[in-house]
């Protein structure tokens, strides 16, 4: 198959407007709105790897996420 450009099937827009994951995160590590690589995790939360950079690459780090 020939390579084709990526398509927009609505996942980005859905996640940006839904916010259920962000509301359910007890530590506030999943942010609403535009995606970011910034890590809002603090020492008091007990989880040093927040947002996409951490929890999405190693879901076992967060005991509260059902993933």
C-alpha positions as CSV (number, residue, x, y, z in Angstrom):
1,X,0.0,0.0,0.0
2,X,1.1,3.5,-0.7
3,X,1.5,5.8,2.3
4,X,-1.2,8.3,2.8
5,X,-1.4,11.5,4.9
6,X,-3.0,11.2,8.4
7,X,-6.7,11.7,8.6
8,X,-8.7,13.6,11.3
9,X,-11.3,11.2,12.6
10,X,-12.3,13.3,15.6
11,X,-10.4,11.7,18.5
12,X,-8.4,14.8,19.3
13,X,-11.5,17.0,19.4
14,X,-13.4,14.5,21.4
15,X,-10.7,14.2,24.1
16,X,-10.3,17.9,24.2
17,X,-14.0,18.5,24.9
18,X,-14.9,15.4,26.9
19,X,-12.7,15.8,30.0
20,X,-13.9,12.7,31.9
21,X,-10.4,11.4,32.5
22,X,-9.2,14.8,33.7
23,X,-12.2,15.1,36.1
24,X,-11.7,11.6,37.4
25,X,-7.9,11.9,38.1
26,X,-7.5,12.3,41.9
27,X,-4.1,14.0,41.5
28,X,-5.1,16.4,38.7
29,X,-2.3,15.0,36.5
30,X,-4.5,14.8,33.4
31,X,-5.2,18.3,32.1
32,X,-8.1,19.5,30.1
33,X,-7.7,21.5,26.9
34,X,-4.7,21.5,24.5
35,X,-2.2,18.7,25.0
36,X,1.1,19.6,26.7
37,X,4.4,17.9,27.6
38,X,4.5,19.9,30.9
39,X,4.4,17.7,34.0
40,X,2.2,19.1,36.8
41,X,3.1,16.3,39.2
42,X,4.5,17.4,42.5
43,X,6.3,15.7,45.3
44,X,3.3,15.7,47.5
45,X,1.2,13.7,45.0
46,X,3.5,10.8,45.2
47,X,3.6,10.4,41.4
48,X,6.5,12.1,39.7
49,X,5.6,11.2,36.1
50,X,2.4,13.0,35.2
51,X,0.5,13.7,32.0
52,X,1.4,12.1,28.7
53,X,5.1,12.0,29.3
54,X,4.7,9.7,32.3
55,X,1.3,8.1,32.8
56,X,0.7,7.3,29.2
57,X,4.1,5.7,28.6
58,X,3.9,3.7,31.9
59,X,0.3,3.2,33.0
60,X,1.5,1.0,35.9
61,X,2.8,4.1,37.7
62,X,-0.6,5.3,38.7
63,X,-2.6,3.0,41.0
64,X,-5.8,5.0,40.5
65,X,-6.0,4.7,36.7
66,X,-8.1,1.7,35.4
67,X,-5.8,1.3,32.3
